[in-house]
Amino acid sequence: MSDPEHRNDAETTADEESTALSDAALLERTAEGARRLRSAIAAAVVGQDEVVEAMLITLAARGHALLVGVPGLAKTLLVSSLARALDLSFGRVQFTPDLLPADITGTDVLHEQHGSRSLRFQPGPIFHNLVLADEVNRTPPKTQAALLEAMQERKVTVGTTTHALPDPFQVFATRNPIEQEGTYPLPEAQLDRFLLEIHVTYPSEAEEREVARRTTSGKPPAIAAVLKAREVLAIGRLVPRIPVTDEAVDLAVRLARATRPGAERAAQEVRDYVRYGAGPRGSQALVIAAKARAALRGEAAADVDDVRALLIPALRHRIVLSYRAEADGVRDVDVLSAVERSVR
């Protein structure tokens, strides 16, 4: 008869090996899925490779992203193209000054049947896997706040009843940085719930030429779904299990702490131009986004290069600059570049 203790050890080892093999295979499929998603989105969007990469990182990390750019840079097209390339439900909300919280979350409506009346919950557009919050800064804070519980808790409360949102649930919001009339600043608490702030820039001359040619010639290209919902969920479960080096975690924490003007080794630019630095969500965002970046590349672990690559999109919306920064023309990216130089 075999030793029970020895048998348990063997079974544990077998389970660990099975899990490791499963994760290795899933990691390979994740990298392949990312390549297919990039190709699918490229059929509709010209260029913007770095933006697409940041969006895929957000998707894999099960986070939310804020896309910032002037009008006409395909921000909405990027999100809708990603949605079409996934086997997920998609909802779009055009934010306007007269939008109400119930227009997002849904509301109880009176239902009459066979002479009896009852209140039934009518879900709003937020009850989708992927939600596009278009021009999110065009609605008052009361309506913006309707997103807070959903983004953090993945549920919404209407009246006295709490309703769970579908899984996965992710918000991709867009914001126009140059138009101020009829807009409202996003609350810091809401900004902190976005994993990344992704800036969409002007295309190159060759890319703009291709945009002009492609968008004025016939029908837009069809985008087929290249990943199933179960694959998206599997990637979301894999990313937290991706190992990360101690050096990468240490770097993420030091970078986040270095954005705080009261920190002992804060750069002079931080002391001069930052009112409030990134909180603990900043270091958390750097680590989980680094894991997602590694997974999308098929790498078995996240390291310091992954953390450094995500410094600006993960922290730029988590620091509050002073009036002096605005007067001196200092941008968040300038401060974060100084932070990166000071943390080695």
C-alpha positions in Angstrom: 0.0 0.0 0.0 1.4 3.4 -0.9 2.0 6.1 1.7 -1.0 8.5 1.9 1.3 11.4 2.6 3.5 10.5 -0.4 0.4 10.1 -2.6 -0.9 13.6 -1.7 2.5 15.2 -2.5 2.5 13.5 -5.9 -1.0 14.6 -6.6 -0.1 18.2 -5.6 2.9 18.1 -7.9 0.8 16.7 -10.8 -1.8 19.5 -10.3 0.9 22.1 -10.3 2.4 20.7 -13.5 -1.0 20.6 -15.1 -1.7 24.2 -14.2 1.7 25.3 -15.5 1.1 23.5 -18.8 -2.3 25.0 -19.0 -1.0 28.5 -18.4 1.8 28.0 -20.9 -0.7 27.0 -23.6 -3.0 29.9 -22.7 -0.1 32.3 -22.8 0.7 31.2 -26.3 -3.0 31.6 -27.4 -3.1 35.0 -25.7 -0.2 36.2 -27.9 -1.8 34.8 -31.0 -5.1 36.3 -30.1 -3.5 39.7 -29.6 -1.9 39.5 -33.1 -5.3 38.6 -34.6 -7.0 41.5 -32.8 -4.3 44.0 -34.1 -4.9 42.8 -37.6 -8.7 43.0 -37.3 -8.5 46.6 -36.0 -6.0 47.6 -38.6 -8.6 46.7 -41.3 -10.6 49.7 -40.1 -8.1 52.0 -38.4 -5.0 53.2 -40.1 -1.9 53.4 -37.9 -2.3 54.2 -34.1 -0.3 51.1 -33.2 0.7 52.4 -29.8 -2.9 53.3 -29.0 -4.2 49.9 -30.1 -1.5 48.2 -27.9 -2.6 50.2 -24.9 -6.2 49.3 -25.5 -5.4 45.6 -25.7 -3.4 45.9 -22.4 -6.5 47.5 -20.8 -8.7 44.7 -22.2 -6.3 41.9 -20.9 -6.0 43.5 -17.5 -9.8 43.9 -17.2 -9.5 47.6 -16.7 -11.0 50.8 -18.1 -9.3 53.3 -20.4 -9.7 57.0 -21.2 -8.9 57.9 -24.8 -7.9 61.6 -25.1 -7.5 63.4 -28.4 -8.8 66.1 -30.7 -11.8 65.4 -32.9 -11.3 63.3 -36.0 -8.6 61.0 -34.7 -10.8 57.8 -34.8 -11.2 57.4 -31.0 -14.7 56.2 -31.4 -13.8 54.0 -34.4 -11.0 52.4 -32.4 -13.4 51.4 -29.6 -16.1 50.2 -31.9 -13.6 48.2 -34.0 -12.3 46.5 -30.9 -15.9 45.7 -29.9 -16.6 44.2 -33.3 -13.4 42.1 -33.1 -14.7 40.5 -29.9 -17.6 38.2 -29.2 -18.9 40.6 -26.5 -22.0 42.7 -26.2 -21.4 46.4 -27.0 -23.1 49.5 -25.7 -22.5 53.2 -26.6 -23.5 56.2 -24.6 -23.2 59.7 -26.2 -22.6 62.0 -23.2 -24.5 65.3 -23.4 -25.2 68.1 -20.9 -28.8 66.9 -20.5 -28.0 63.2 -19.9 -29.4 61.8 -16.7 -27.9 59.0 -14.5 -31.0 56.8 -15.4 -30.1 57.2 -19.1 -26.9 55.2 -18.3 -27.9 52.7 -15.6 -31.5 52.2 -16.4 -34.6 52.6 -14.3 -37.7 51.0 -12.9 -40.6 51.2 -15.3 -44.3 50.5 -14.7 -45.4 47.3 -16.3 -49.1 46.4 -16.8 -50.3 43.0 -17.6 -53.7 41.3 -17.2 -54.9 44.2 -15.1 -52.1 44.1 -12.6 -49.3 46.6 -12.4 -45.7 46.1 -11.2 -42.3 47.9 -11.4 -39.7 46.2 -13.6 -36.1 47.2 -14.0 -35.3 48.3 -17.5 -31.5 48.0 -17.9 -29.6 50.9 -19.5 -26.8 50.8 -22.0 -24.2 50.2 -19.3 -25.4 46.6 -19.1 -23.0 45.4 -21.8 -19.6 43.8 -21.7 -17.9 46.7 -23.5 -19.2 50.2 -23.1 -18.2 53.3 -25.1 -18.6 56.5 -23.0 -18.3 59.0 -25.8 -17.2 62.5 -24.9 -17.5 61.6 -21.2 -16.7 65.1 -20.1 -19.8 66.6 -21.7 -22.1 65.6 -18.9 -22.5 67.1 -15.4 -20.8 65.5 -12.4 -24.0 63.9 -11.2 -24.3 61.8 -14.3 -20.5 61.1 -14.5 -20.9 59.7 -10.9 -23.3 57.1 -12.3 -20.2 55.4 -13.8 -18.2 55.4 -10.5 -19.9 52.4 -8.8 -20.1 50.5 -12.1 -16.4 51.0 -12.9 -15.2 50.1 -9.4 -17.7 47.5 -8.1 -19.0 46.2 -11.5 -22.6 46.7 -10.3 -25.2 49.5 -10.2 -27.7 50.4 -7.6 -31.1 51.7 -8.7 -33.5 52.6 -5.9 -32.9 50.0 -3.2 -31.8 47.2 -5.6 -28.3 46.4 -6.7 -27.9 44.8 -10.1 -24.7 43.0 -11.2 -23.1 43.9 -14.5 -22.1 41.3 -17.1 -18.7 39.7 -16.9 -16.5 40.9 -18.4 -17.4 44.6 -18.0 -15.1 47.4 -19.3 -15.5 51.0 -20.1 -13.6 52.8 -22.8 -14.3 56.6 -22.6 -13.3 59.4 -24.9 -12.5 63.0 -24.1 -11.8 66.0 -26.2 -8.9 68.0 -24.5 -9.3 71.3 -26.4 -13.0 72.1 -26.2 -14.0 73.7 -22.9 -17.4 75.2 -23.5 -20.2 72.9 -22.5 -17.8 70.4 -20.7 -17.2 69.4 -17.1 -13.9 68.4 -15.5 -13.8 64.7 -14.6 -13.7 64.1 -10.8 -10.3 62.9 -9.6 -12.1 59.8 -8.1 -13.4 58.9 -11.5 -10.1 59.5 -13.2 -8.4 57.2 -10.7 -10.6 54.3 -11.8 -9.2 54.4 -15.3 -6.3 51.9 -15.6 -4.7 53.9 -18.4 -5.1 57.3 -20.0 -4.3 56.9 -23.7 -3.5 59.9 -25.8 -4.4 59.6 -29.5 -2.1 61.8 -31.7 -2.2 62.9 -35.3 -1.3 60.3 -38.0 1.8 60.6 -40.1 1.5 62.1 -43.6 1.5 58.7 -45.2 -1.1 57.4 -42.8 -3.4 60.4 -43.3 -3.1 59.9 -47.1 -4.3 56.3 -46.6 -7.1 57.5 -44.3 -8.3 59.9 -47.0 -8.2 57.2 -49.6 -9.8 54.5 -47.6 -12.7 56.4 -46.0 -13.8 57.9 -49.3 -13.8 54.7 -51.4 -16.8 52.4 -51.0 -18.1 50.6 -48.0 -16.1 50.4 -44.7 -14.4 47.0 -44.2 -16.2 44.3 -42.3 -14.6 43.2 -39.0 -15.2 39.6 -38.0 -15.0 38.5 -34.4 -11.6 36.9 -33.9 -11.9 36.1 -30.2 -14.8 34.4 -28.4 -16.1 35.6 -25.1 -14.7 32.6 -23.2 -11.2 33.4 -24.6 -11.5 37.0 -23.4 -12.5 35.7 -19.9 -9.6 33.2 -19.9 -7.1 35.9 -20.8 -8.5 38.1 -18.0 -8.0 35.2 -15.5 -4.5 34.5 -16.8 -3.1 38.0 -16.4 -3.1 38.1 -12.6 -1.3 34.8 -12.6 1.6 36.1 -14.7 4.7 36.3 -12.5 6.3 39.7 -12.0 9.9 40.2 -10.8 10.6 41.8 -7.4 12.5 44.5 -9.1 9.5 45.4 -11.3 7.2 45.6 -8.3 9.8 47.7 -6.4 10.1 50.0 -9.4 6.4 50.4 -9.8 6.0 51.5 -6.1 9.0 53.8 -6.3 7.7 55.5 -9.5 4.3 56.1 -8.0 5.7 57.4 -4.7 8.1 59.6 -6.6 5.1 61.6 -8.1 4.3 62.9 -4.6 5.8 66.3 -3.8 6.3 65.3 -0.1 8.4 62.3 -1.0 11.9 62.3 0.4 13.6 61.8 -3.0 11.0 63.6 -5.2 12.5 65.3 -8.3 12.6 69.1 -8.3 10.0 69.2 -11.1 7.6 67.2 -8.8 8.2 69.6 -5.9 7.7 72.7 -8.1 4.7 71.6 -10.2 2.7 68.8 -8.6 0.0 69.4 -6.0 -1.0 65.8 -5.5 0.8 62.7 -6.6 -0.5 59.2 -7.6 -2.0 57.1 -4.8 -1.6 53.3 -4.3 -3.8 52.6 -7.3 -0.9 54.0 -9.4 1.5 51.3 -8.4 -1.2 48.7 -8.7 -2.0 49.9 -12.2 1.6 49.7 -13.2 2.0 46.1 -12.0 -1.2 44.7 -13.5 -0.7 46.6 -16.8 2.9 45.3 -16.9 1.6 41.8 -16.5 -0.9 42.3 -19.3 1.8 43.7 -21.6 3.9 40.7 -21.0 1.0 38.3 -21.6 0.1 39.9 -24.9 3.7 39.4 -26.0 3.8 35.8 -25.0 6.3 36.4 -22.2 6.3 34.3 -19.1 6.9 37.1 -16.7 6.7 40.9 -16.4 9.8 42.9 -15.7 11.1 46.4 -15.3 10.9 47.2 -19.0 7.1 46.5 -18.9 6.7 48.9 -16.0 8.8 51.7 -17.5 6.9 51.3 -20.8 3.6 52.0 -19.0 4.7 54.9 -16.7 3.0 57.7 -18.6 -0.4 56.1 -19.5 -0.7 54.6 -16.0 0.2 57.7 -14.0 -0.5 60.8 -16.0 -4.1 61.1 -15.0 -3.3 60.3 -11.3 -1.2 63.5 -10.7 -2.7 66.9 -10.2 -0.5 69.8 -11.4 -0.3 73.2 -9.8 -1.2 76.5 -11.3 2.5 77.2 -11.6 2.8 74.3 -14.0 0.1 75.8 -16.2 1.8 79.2 -16.1 5.2 77.7 -17.0 3.8 75.5 -19.7 4.8 72.3 -17.9 2.8 69.2 -18.9 2.1 66.0 -17.0 4.4 64.1 -19.4 7.3 66.5 -18.6 6.9 65.8 -14.9 6.7 62.0 -15.4 9.8 62.1 -17.6 11.6 63.8 -14.7 10.3 61.1 -12.4 11.6 58.4 -14.6 15.0 60.0 -14.7 15.1 60.3 -10.9 14.1 56.6 -10.2 16.7 54.1 -11.3 
